[in-house]
């Protein structure tokens, strides 16, 4: 079965040929394959996961610039899953023998069908089914998670998705990390200064298709009175229907901000010289939009 999926299996010993310099434990073997697209070009950074017959993950990694995946594993039977953005996942099985290089040949990935885009028109963010979250490093060790509870946004979908636009307004005082004292400090003049800058705003008129379900949404983020260009790495999740039959569109998006870019420079150092709050802030968004209701 596996030969049909991946091509003829090689039986070269790991100590010969191109793997001559690779040290392999006596109880292990080498598993490899090359991942190609439908026109036989290598797929770089495709993710591969090797699992045992019970479904436990043994190892995971990415293909190199030539589309090659190479792993040393204990002798045994395995399942291999290969995934890449914009392609249909590929699954197969393999048997690795001690001291043997099991070459699986070429894994041919097929282009995945793309989910339909939302209809042109005016849409709005549904706050009840959306979240704007963030993560910051604390004392160089732990991570602090938070979110903004108050926000609203409008999206105008154009006939060509690339010409669409969006505008999001966030209530700065709605910041919530689950600790009242910390939240009060974040609202103060040391950080967001919500009395002077009550909102954060993001406005974009640049939607760029990156392939598959990936889009780049680039716009101006205004925070603490400073505007900077920010790009959201966005995964489009497609269309669906809500409990009342309404059409919904969903996506996930991430980006990274640096506090100093927005003059959020408050800092204190611990005795060991470690910053109490990290400079980089990771932003994670889960967004659902619905068609705008007439008159709203």
C-alpha positions as CSV (number, residue, x, y, z in Angstrom):
1,X,0.0,0.0,0.0
2,X,2.7,2.4,1.0
3,X,4.7,1.7,-2.2
4,X,1.6,2.8,-4.2
5,X,1.3,6.0,-2.2
6,X,4.9,7.2,-2.1
7,X,6.7,5.3,-4.8
8,X,9.2,2.5,-4.6
9,X,10.8,2.1,-1.2
10,X,14.6,2.0,-1.1
11,X,16.7,-0.3,1.0
12,X,20.0,1.5,1.2
13,X,21.7,1.2,4.5
14,X,22.1,4.5,6.4
15,X,25.9,3.9,6.5
16,X,26.1,4.1,2.7
17,X,25.5,6.6,0.0
18,X,24.5,10.2,0.9
19,X,23.9,9.2,4.5
20,X,27.4,7.9,5.0
21,X,28.2,10.5,7.6
22,X,25.0,10.1,9.6
23,X,25.3,8.3,12.9
24,X,22.4,6.0,13.5
25,X,21.8,4.0,16.7
26,X,21.9,0.2,16.3
27,X,18.2,-0.1,17.1
28,X,17.1,2.6,14.7
29,X,16.7,3.3,11.0
30,X,16.3,6.3,8.8
31,X,13.1,7.5,7.2
32,X,13.0,10.0,4.4
33,X,10.8,11.3,1.6
34,X,10.6,14.3,-0.7
35,X,7.4,16.5,-0.8
36,X,6.4,17.9,-4.2
37,X,3.5,19.9,-5.5
38,X,1.4,18.9,-8.6
39,X,4.0,20.4,-11.0
40,X,6.8,18.5,-9.3
41,X,8.3,21.5,-7.5
42,X,9.6,20.9,-3.9
43,X,7.3,22.1,-1.1
44,X,9.5,23.8,1.5
45,X,8.4,24.0,5.1
46,X,5.8,21.4,4.7
47,X,5.0,19.9,8.1
48,X,5.5,16.2,8.7
49,X,4.5,14.2,11.8
50,X,5.6,10.6,12.4
51,X,3.4,8.6,14.8
52,X,3.5,5.1,16.1
53,X,0.7,2.6,15.4
54,X,-1.1,3.7,18.6
55,X,-1.3,7.3,17.3
56,X,1.4,8.7,19.6
57,X,3.6,11.4,18.0
58,X,7.2,10.2,17.7
59,X,8.6,13.4,16.1
60,X,7.6,16.3,13.9
61,X,9.4,18.7,11.7
62,X,9.5,20.7,8.4
63,X,10.9,19.9,5.0
64,X,14.0,21.7,3.9
65,X,14.3,24.1,0.9
66,X,14.4,21.0,-1.4
67,X,11.2,19.5,0.0
68,X,13.1,16.7,1.8
69,X,12.0,15.2,5.2
70,X,14.6,13.1,7.0
71,X,14.3,11.5,10.4
72,X,16.0,8.9,12.5
73,X,13.5,6.7,14.4
74,X,13.6,3.4,16.3
75,X,12.8,0.4,14.1
76,X,9.1,-0.2,13.8
77,X,5.9,0.6,12.0
78,X,4.9,4.2,11.6
79,X,2.2,6.5,10.3
80,X,3.3,9.6,8.4
81,X,1.2,12.8,7.9
82,X,2.4,15.6,5.6
83,X,0.6,18.9,5.5
84,X,1.2,22.3,3.8
85,X,-0.8,25.4,3.5
86,X,-3.0,25.3,0.4
87,X,-2.7,21.5,-0.1
88,X,-4.7,18.5,0.9
89,X,-3.1,16.5,3.8
90,X,-1.3,13.3,2.8
91,X,-1.2,10.2,5.0
92,X,0.6,6.9,4.8
93,X,2.4,4.1,6.7
94,X,5.9,2.8,6.6
95,X,8.0,0.1,8.2
96,X,11.6,1.1,9.3
97,X,14.2,-1.7,9.9
98,X,17.3,-1.5,12.0
99,X,20.3,0.1,10.3
100,X,18.3,0.6,7.1
101,X,17.4,3.8,5.2
102,X,13.8,3.6,4.2
103,X,13.3,6.0,1.3
104,X,9.7,6.6,0.6
105,X,10.2,8.4,-2.7
106,X,8.1,11.4,-3.7
107,X,5.0,12.5,-1.8
108,X,2.8,14.4,-4.2
109,X,0.5,16.9,-2.6
110,X,-2.7,18.0,-4.3
111,X,-4.0,21.6,-4.2
112,X,-6.8,21.9,-1.7
113,X,-10.1,23.4,-2.7
114,X,-10.5,26.9,-1.4
115,X,-13.5,27.9,0.8
116,X,-15.9,30.4,-0.8
117,X,-15.3,34.0,0.0
118,X,-18.0,36.2,1.6
119,X,-20.4,38.0,-0.7
120,X,-19.6,41.7,-1.5
121,X,-21.3,44.2,0.8
122,X,-21.1,45.6,4.3
123,X,-20.4,43.2,7.2
124,X,-19.8,43.8,10.9
125,X,-17.8,42.0,13.6
126,X,-19.9,39.9,16.0
127,X,-18.3,40.6,19.4
128,X,-20.2,37.8,21.1
129,X,-18.3,35.3,18.9
130,X,-15.0,37.1,18.5
131,X,-12.0,37.7,20.7
132,X,-9.0,40.1,20.6
133,X,-6.3,38.6,22.8
134,X,-2.7,39.3,23.6
135,X,0.2,37.6,25.3
136,X,3.2,39.3,27.0
137,X,6.3,37.9,28.6
138,X,6.6,38.4,32.4
139,X,9.9,38.5,34.3
140,X,11.6,36.7,31.5
141,X,9.8,33.4,32.4
142,X,6.1,33.2,32.4
143,X,3.5,34.5,29.9
144,X,0.6,36.8,30.8
145,X,-2.6,36.4,28.7
146,X,-5.2,39.1,28.3
147,X,-7.9,40.4,26.1
148,X,-10.0,43.4,25.3
149,X,-13.7,42.9,26.1
150,X,-15.1,45.9,24.3
151,X,-14.7,46.4,20.5
152,X,-16.7,46.9,17.3
153,X,-15.7,46.7,13.7
154,X,-17.0,47.0,10.1
155,X,-15.8,45.2,7.0
156,X,-16.6,46.2,3.5
157,X,-16.2,43.2,1.2
158,X,-15.4,44.4,-2.4
159,X,-16.1,42.6,-5.7
160,X,-12.4,41.7,-5.6
161,X,-11.4,40.7,-2.1
162,X,-8.1,42.5,-2.5
163,X,-10.0,45.8,-2.6
164,X,-11.8,45.2,0.7
165,X,-11.5,47.5,3.7
166,X,-12.0,47.2,7.5
167,X,-12.2,49.5,10.5
168,X,-12.0,48.2,14.1
169,X,-12.3,50.3,17.3
170,X,-11.3,48.9,20.7
171,X,-12.2,50.2,24.1
172,X,-8.8,50.6,25.8
173,X,-10.4,50.5,29.3
174,X,-11.8,47.1,28.6
175,X,-8.4,45.4,28.9
176,X,-8.7,42.3,31.0
177,X,-5.9,40.0,32.3
178,X,-7.9,38.6,35.2
179,X,-6.1,40.6,37.9
180,X,-7.7,43.9,38.9
181,X,-4.5,45.5,40.2
182,X,-2.6,44.7,37.1
183,X,-5.5,45.8,34.8
184,X,-5.6,49.2,36.7
185,X,-1.9,49.6,36.1
186,X,-2.3,48.9,32.4
187,X,-5.0,51.5,32.2
188,X,-2.8,54.1,33.9
189,X,-0.5,56.7,32.4
190,X,2.4,54.1,32.6
191,X,0.8,52.1,29.8
192,X,-2.4,52.7,27.8
193,X,-3.3,56.0,29.6
194,X,-7.0,55.4,28.8
195,X,-8.1,58.8,30.1
196,X,-6.1,60.5,27.3
197,X,-6.3,57.7,24.7
198,X,-9.7,55.9,25.2
199,X,-9.5,53.8,22.0
200,X,-7.3,51.7,19.9
201,X,-8.1,51.7,16.1
202,X,-7.1,49.6,13.2
203,X,-8.0,50.7,9.6
204,X,-7.0,48.6,6.5
205,X,-7.6,48.9,2.8
206,X,-5.0,46.3,1.8
207,X,-5.9,42.6,1.6
208,X,-3.2,40.5,0.0
209,X,-3.7,36.8,-0.9
210,X,-0.7,34.8,0.2
211,X,-1.9,31.5,-1.2
212,X,-4.3,28.9,0.1
213,X,-6.4,30.2,2.9
214,X,-3.7,32.7,4.0
215,X,-4.2,36.5,3.6
216,X,-2.2,39.5,4.8
217,X,-4.3,42.3,6.0
218,X,-2.2,45.5,6.3
219,X,-3.3,48.7,7.8
220,X,-2.6,51.5,10.4
221,X,-2.9,50.7,14.1
222,X,-3.3,53.7,16.3
223,X,-2.4,53.0,19.9
224,X,-1.4,55.4,22.7
225,X,-1.7,58.3,20.2
226,X,0.8,56.7,17.7
227,X,0.0,55.2,14.4
228,X,2.1,52.4,12.9
229,X,1.7,50.1,9.9
230,X,0.8,46.5,11.1
231,X,0.2,43.4,9.1
232,X,-2.2,40.7,10.3
233,X,-1.2,37.2,9.2
234,X,-4.7,35.9,8.6
235,X,-6.2,32.4,8.0
236,X,-9.5,32.5,6.4
237,X,-11.8,29.7,7.8
238,X,-14.7,30.1,5.4
239,X,-18.5,30.6,5.6
240,X,-21.1,28.9,7.8
241,X,-24.6,29.4,9.3
242,X,-25.5,30.4,12.8
243,X,-28.2,29.0,15.1
244,X,-30.7,31.4,13.6
245,X,-29.7,30.6,10.0
246,X,-27.6,33.8,9.6
247,X,-24.5,33.7,7.4
248,X,-21.2,33.9,9.2
249,X,-17.7,34.3,8.0
250,X,-14.7,33.4,10.3
251,X,-10.9,33.9,10.4
252,X,-8.0,33.8,12.7
253,X,-5.2,36.4,12.7
254,X,-1.9,37.0,14.5
255,X,0.7,39.7,14.6
256,X,3.4,41.0,16.9
257,X,3.8,44.5,18.3
258,X,6.7,46.2,20.1
259,X,5.7,48.4,22.9
260,X,8.4,51.0,22.2
261,X,7.0,51.6,18.7
262,X,3.9,53.1,20.4
263,X,5.9,55.0,23.1
264,X,4.7,52.4,25.7
265,X,8.2,52.6,27.4
266,X,7.4,52.0,31.1
267,X,9.7,49.4,32.5
268,X,11.2,48.3,35.8
269,X,14.0,45.8,36.2
270,X,14.3,43.0,38.7
271,X,17.4,42.6,40.8
272,X,18.9,40.3,38.2
273,X,18.5,43.0,35.5
274,X,15.5,41.2,33.9
275,X,12.7,43.3,32.6
276,X,9.4,42.8,34.4
277,X,7.4,43.2,31.2
278,X,8.7,42.0,27.8
279,X,9.0,44.3,24.8
280,X,7.1,42.2,22.3
281,X,3.4,41.6,22.6
282,X,1.8,38.8,20.6
283,X,-1.7,39.5,19.3
284,X,-4.2,36.7,18.5
285,X,-7.6,37.4,17.0
286,X,-10.5,35.0,16.5
287,X,-13.1,36.9,14.4
288,X,-16.6,36.2,13.1
289,X,-18.4,38.7,10.9
290,X,-22.1,38.8,9.9
291,X,-23.9,40.8,7.2
292,X,-24.7,44.3,8.5
293,X,-28.3,44.8,9.3
294,X,-30.2,47.6,7.6
295,X,-30.2,50.7,9.7
296,X,-27.5,49.5,12.1
